[in-house]
Amino acid sequence: MTGRGRTEPLPSPRAHLAATLRLLDRLVPNEGPWPGADAVRGALDRPRDLPVSVADDQNGLKYDAYRTHGPDGPAWGIAFNERWQGRAIWRSVEQLAADLPGHYDVASVRRLQGAVPSPSVNVSVGFDAPGRPPRLKIYLQEADWGQGVVTVDGFAALDADLRGHCTLPAALDGSRALGVLTVVLHPDGTRGLKAYFGGERPTDAAAGLLDVPEVRVLCDGLAQCCPSPAWHYLTVRMRAGEEARYALNRIWDHTRVGFSTPEALAGAWGEVGALFGRAGRTDAFAEIRAAVDALADLRVVPTAAAFERGGTSADVYLAAWPR
């Protein structure tokens, strides 16, 4: 991957939050209602929990919102990480779980983290359909790309209850590192897991699973639509008693893309548009782009995208700061 080169400093954490809330208000689909949306916004809108300013080398991404478009229609969500909070993020997660209209087994995630210590915790709330309470997703994440949090063999050795009785595909090498292990908490109290395998190219991320036809389709499509250097994750989605499902994720360097040159930002947006087009979601991309263009005083930066459902669904994560 290429280096960042010279970039502008990022605005303050509180400015990042204010911009995120404005972006979120624009991205939420009109199809609603979205039970729990107000609780999520209230949990985020706490500027006093953030520092007024930080040194440039301590600044970075804390929030990004997403839109997904696939065969089932639009979905959306918001993600945040532990930056400037540390372990206090768990208080935020537990309070959010209590405020959402469902039962979310956060304690099971804390137990799993005890067995799979991770240096970084990310949280996402995903609204999949109007009228349905959201999923709460907690990511136990590697500190840097390629470091991993547990191996395939290490995951298999975990107590079955800890891993939700989920198993990884047998074709994966036992020494392969999981870059991210995510617990997906459903509002009915059940849970699933997602394992992320990283690599600089889509085929690197998918090593060991390229014989799966769906995975090959995802690799080919993402490589053609998004050719610039980036980090990639193949996601293996697991739930007890079900076949694994796959998604391919692309991660942009938000600082290099958003705070270096206008061409870098335009290039990332072009790749997002190409990916949505490949999935047959051109109209959805136009809708997202219109929502972003209405926020002319914000700098809205693609941070990640996913290609899934056999190439028929695409999503994009977007971060926002004032210009």
N, C-alpha and C positions, 0 to 999 in steps of 0.2 A: 504494500500500500504506500501511497505517496505521503510525504510530510505535509504539515499544514501550511508552512510559509507564514507570511505576515498576516495577522488578523486584527480586527478591531476589538477593543475590550467589550465585554457584554454589559448591558445595563444591570441595575441592582436587582437583588432577589425580589423585592416588593414590586418593582416595575414589571418583572417577569410574571409575577402572580396576577397583577392587574390586567396585563395583556392577555394572559391565559383565560381569564374569566370572560373577557370580551370575545375572544375567539370561540370559546365553548358555547356561548349564547348564540353565535352565528351557525355553528356546526350542527347543533341538535336538530334532527329531522322534524318536520312539521307533523309527521304521522301520529304522534303521541296518542294517549298519555304515556309517560315514562315513570312508573312508580319508583320512588326513591331518588329521583333526579334532584329534588330540592335538598334532600339530606346530603347528597354528594357535593352540591354547590356550597352548602353551608359549611361542610367539613373543610373545603378548600379555602374559603374566603376568610382566612385568619392571618392577615398581614403582620400582626404583632408577634406571631410565632417565628417570623423571619428576621434576619438582621437587616438593618437599614442599608448597610453597604458591606462589601467584603473586598479583600485584595483580589486583583485580577486572577492570580493563580489559584484562588479558592472559589472562583465563580464558575458557573456552568448550568447545565440543564437540570431542572427539577420537575417541571411539568410538561406533558404534551398530551394533546387530545387526538382522537382518531375517528375516522369514518370508514366503514366497510360497506361495500356493495356487492351482492352476490345473488344467487337464485332466490333467496328468501327476502330480498329487499334490503333497505338500509339498516345499518346498526351503527352504534357510536359508543364512545367511552372516553375516559380520562385516566391518565397514569401520573403517578408521582413517586419520587424516590426519597431516600433518607437524608439527602444532602441538607446540611445545616440543622438536622434533627438528631441524627444518630439513633440510639436505641429508643428514643422517645417516639419514633414513628409507630411503635407497637401500640402506644396509647391511642394514637390517631386511628389506627386500624381497628382496634377493639371498639372504640366509640362509634366509628362509622358502621361497623357490623351490627352494633346494637340499634342504630338509628334506621337502618335499611329494613324494608318490609319483607323479612325472611329470616331464616335461621342459618347462620354462617359459622362453621366450626373452626374458628381462628385458633383455638387451643391445639388442634391437630397439626397446624402449621408450625406452631412453636415447638411441638415435640419433634417434628421432622427437622427443624433447624438445629435442634440439639444433636441430631445424628449426622447432619450434613451442614457443618458450620460454613456460612457464606459471608464474605466480606461486604456484601451489598444487598440491600432489600429494596425491591421495587413493588409498587402496588398499582393495580389497575381495576377500574370498575367498568364492566361491559354491559351495555343495554342492547339486547339482541332482537327484541321485538316489542312493539307497542303493547302496553297492558301487562307486561311481564316484568317482575322484579329482576334486578341485574345479577350477573355473576360477579364475585369478588375474587380477583386473581392476585396471588402473592408470589413474587419471583425471588428465589434465592439465587443470586447472580454472582458470576466471577468478577473479580476486581478489574481485570484487564483481559482483552480478547485472547483466547487460547489457553488461559490458566486452568479453567475448569473448577468445578466444585465437588465432583465425585466421578468415578469411572463407571462404565457399564457394569462391570463385575461388582463394584462397590454398591451400586444401586440394587442389584439383584440380591445382595447379601443383607439388605435392610430387612427389618421385621415386616412381615406382610401387611400388618395394619398401618405401619408408618407410610408405606408406599401405596396404600389404598388397594392392595391386592392387584396392582397393575404390573405388567411385564413389558419389557422392551423387545423389539423384533430380534429374533435369534441370529439374524445375519450380521448384527453389529459386533465388531471386535470388542472383547472384554476389557481391553486397556484404553478404549476410546473415552475421552473426557466429555462429560456433560458440562457445557458452559453455563447453562441456566437450568434450574429445576423449579418448575412452577406448580403450585397447588391451585386448582380451580375450585372455588367453593360455590356451590349452587344454592339458591334460596330455599330449596327443600331439605337442606342439611347434608346432602350427598356431596361427593367431591371426585375430581379427576386430577390427572397430572399431565404436565407437558414437559418434555425433555428437549433441550436445544443443543444442537451440535454445530460448532462453528467452523468457518474456513474462509479464506480470502476469495475463493470463487464458489459459485453455487455447487459445482461438482465436488469441491473439497468438503463443503458442509454436508453433502449427501453421501460421502464415502461409505460404502458397505450397503447402501440401499438403492443404488442406481439401477438395479435390475427390476425395481418396482416401477411399473409403467407410469403411474401417477407422478412419482418423484422425478422421473426423467422429463415428463412434460413440463413440470414446474421449473426444473433447471434450465431447459432450453428456452422457455418463455422469458424467464427473468434475465438470463444472460443476454438475450437479444434486445430486450427493452431497456435494460439498465447496464450499459457496458462500462461505465466509469468505475475506477477502483473503489472498493467498499468492503465491509465485513458482512458475512452472510451467516444465517443460522437456518438449518433445517429443523423444523419443529415436529416432534412425534407426539401426537395427542393420544392419551391413554385413558381408558375408563374400564373398571373391572368388568370382565366378561364381554368386552367389545373389541372389534378389530381396530388396530391403530389407524389413525388418520394423519395426514401430512400437510404441512404448509412450509413455504420457503420465504424467509425474511431477509430483507436488505437493510443494513444500518448505515446511514450517512453520518459523516463527521459534521455535526451541526455547526461547530465553530468555523470550520473551513468553508462549508457550504454557505452559511448565513452571514459570516462576518469577514469575508475576504474580498471578493469581487462580485459585481452584479451578474457577471457571466456564470459564476459558480452556482449562484442561487437559481438563475434561469435554467441552467443545465439540469439541476435536480428536479425542478418542476416539469421539465420536458420528459424526464425519465418516468416520473409519476404518471403523467398523461399517457405515455406509451404503454405502461403496464395496465392502466385501466382500459385502454383501448384493446389490448390483447385479451383481456377478460370479457370484452363485449360490454364495457361499462362507460362508454364515452360520454353519455348524457350525465351520468353520475359525477364524472370528473368535472364537467362543465359547471355543475351545481356547486361542487366544492370550491372550484376556482372563483366563481361569482361571490361566494360567501367571503372568501379571503380578500378579493379585490375591493369589497365594500369596507374593509378595514385598512384604508390606505395609509393611515399613520402608524400601522404596526408592521414589523418585520416578521413574516410568518415563514418558517423554515421546515421543510420536510426532514424528519429525523429517522423514520423507518417506513418500510412498506412490506406488505405480505401478499403472496400469490398462493391461492389454495383452491379447494373444491375442483381439482382437475383442471385448473386454469380458467374457471368461470367466475371467480371471486377475487377482488383486490381490495386492499385497504391501505390507508396512509396515516401515519402519525405526524402531527404538526406541532411545533413549538412556536411561541410568540413572545416578542419583546417590542418595546416602543422603538421607533426609528430614531 
